[in-house]
């Protein structure tokens, strides 16, 4: 065979390929386990420390994940994991507060858009430096009257308009 200085026997190539496949089987199994609602809470805590961000994201999205694991995942280096915590219906108020102060604006944006975010967290986000996030707060159905009134004084006209519309909806004046 020309061009190959030291060709590997086929059995070496086959063994390498099979071993590589086995290495990928574990993350897939962990991912399936992290997604299952029936997975034991203790196991979800273990999976929350997995090296694969996809597994950690699946744990963060699982409504049965214990709060202690969600707390760790709320400060995960991968924003996709933090976003999954922000959209988990089991996320407690203190974690929403932490996520509302996340350094990544995309995480804060998801928190502002999440339909089940507590009004208290929207009050925090109404003071965000990013006008796009304040606009989402003004558009949010669960923004309270005080938050919307605060946004009526915003520097951006689009935010003021959305706050007026939100107040009209809230007060039944549509």
C-alpha positions in Angstrom: 0.0 0.0 0.0 1.5 3.2 -1.1 1.0 6.4 0.9 0.6 4.7 4.3 3.9 4.3 6.1 2.6 2.1 8.9 -1.0 0.9 8.3 -2.8 -0.3 11.3 -4.3 -3.8 11.2 -8.1 -3.7 10.8 -8.7 -5.3 14.3 -6.9 -2.3 15.9 -9.0 0.2 13.9 -12.2 -1.8 14.9 -11.2 -2.0 18.6 -10.5 1.8 18.6 -13.8 2.5 17.0 -15.7 0.3 19.4 -14.0 1.8 22.4 -14.7 5.3 21.2 -18.4 4.3 20.9 -18.4 3.0 24.5 -16.9 6.3 25.7 -19.9 8.1 24.2 -22.5 5.7 25.6 -22.1 7.0 29.2 -22.9 10.6 28.5 -26.0 9.5 26.5 -27.1 7.3 29.3 -26.4 10.1 31.8 -28.4 12.5 29.6 -31.4 10.2 29.4 -31.2 9.7 33.2 -31.0 13.5 33.9 -34.1 14.1 31.8 -36.2 11.4 33.4 -38.7 12.6 36.0 -38.4 9.3 37.9 -34.6 9.7 38.5 -33.8 9.7 42.2 -33.0 13.2 43.6 -29.7 11.8 44.9 -28.7 10.8 41.4 -29.7 14.2 40.0 -27.4 15.8 42.6 -24.6 13.6 41.2 -25.4 14.4 37.6 -25.4 18.1 38.4 -21.6 17.8 38.7 -21.2 16.0 35.3 -18.5 17.3 33.0 -20.9 17.4 30.0 -22.9 20.7 29.9 -25.7 18.9 28.2 -26.2 16.6 31.2 -26.0 19.5 33.6 -28.6 21.4 31.5 -30.9 18.4 31.6 -30.6 18.2 35.4 -31.2 22.0 35.6 -34.4 21.6 33.6 -35.7 18.6 35.6 -38.5 19.7 37.9 -37.5 17.0 40.4 -34.0 18.3 40.9 -33.3 19.2 44.5 -32.8 22.9 45.3 -29.2 22.3 46.4 -28.3 21.1 42.9 -30.2 24.0 41.3 -28.2 26.4 43.5 -25.0 24.9 42.1 -26.3 25.0 38.5 -27.5 28.6 38.9 -23.8 29.6 38.9 -22.6 27.1 36.3 -20.0 28.4 33.9 -22.2 27.5 30.9 -25.1 30.0 30.4 -27.2 27.3 28.8 -27.3 25.5 32.1 -28.2 28.7 34.0 -31.0 29.4 31.5 -32.4 26.0 32.1 -32.5 26.8 35.9 -34.3 30.0 35.0 -37.0 28.2 33.2 -37.4 25.3 35.7 -40.9 25.6 37.4 -39.3 24.3 40.6 -36.7 27.2 40.8 -37.2 29.0 44.1 -37.4 32.8 44.5 -33.8 33.2 45.9 -32.4 31.6 42.7 -34.5 33.8 40.5 -33.0 36.8 42.4 -29.5 35.4 41.7 -30.3 34.8 38.1 -31.7 38.4 37.7 -28.2 39.6 38.6 -26.4 37.2 36.3 -23.5 38.9 34.4 -24.8 37.5 31.1 -27.6 39.6 29.6 -29.0 36.6 27.8 -29.6 34.8 31.1 -31.3 38.0 32.5 -33.4 38.3 29.3 -34.7 34.7 29.7 -35.6 35.4 33.4 -37.5 38.5 32.3 -39.4 36.6 29.6 -40.2 33.6 31.7 -43.9 33.6 32.2 -43.7 32.2 35.8 -41.0 34.5 37.1 -42.2 36.2 40.4 -43.2 39.8 40.2 -40.5 40.6 42.8 -37.8 39.5 40.3 -39.3 41.6 37.6 -39.1 44.6 39.9 -35.3 43.9 40.2 -35.0 43.6 36.4 -36.9 46.9 35.9 -33.6 48.6 37.0 -31.4 46.6 34.6 -28.8 48.6 32.7 -29.9 46.8 29.4 -32.9 48.5 27.9 -33.9 45.3 26.1 -34.4 43.6 29.4 -36.4 46.5 30.8 -38.6 46.3 27.7 -39.3 42.6 28.4 -40.2 43.5 32.0 -42.6 46.2 30.7 -44.2 43.5 28.4 -44.4 40.8 31.0 -47.9 39.8 32.0 -46.9 39.4 35.7 -45.3 42.8 36.2 -47.0 44.5 39.0 -48.4 48.0 39.0 -45.5 49.6 40.9 -43.0 48.1 38.4 -44.9 49.3 35.4 -45.3 52.8 36.9 -41.5 52.9 37.5 -41.0 52.0 33.8 -43.2 54.9 32.7 -40.3 57.2 33.5 -37.8 55.2 31.5 -35.5 57.0 29.1 -36.7 54.9 26.1 -40.0 55.6 24.5 -40.7 52.0 23.6 -40.3 51.0 27.2 -42.6 53.7 28.3 -45.2 52.7 25.7 -45.0 49.0 26.7 -45.4 50.1 30.4 -48.5 52.2 29.5 -50.0 49.2 27.7 -49.2 46.9 30.6 -50.8 49.2 33.1 -53.9 49.5 30.9 -54.1 45.7 30.7 -53.5 45.4 34.4 -56.1 48.0 35.4 -58.7 46.7 32.8 -58.5 49.8 30.6 -57.7 48.2 27.4 
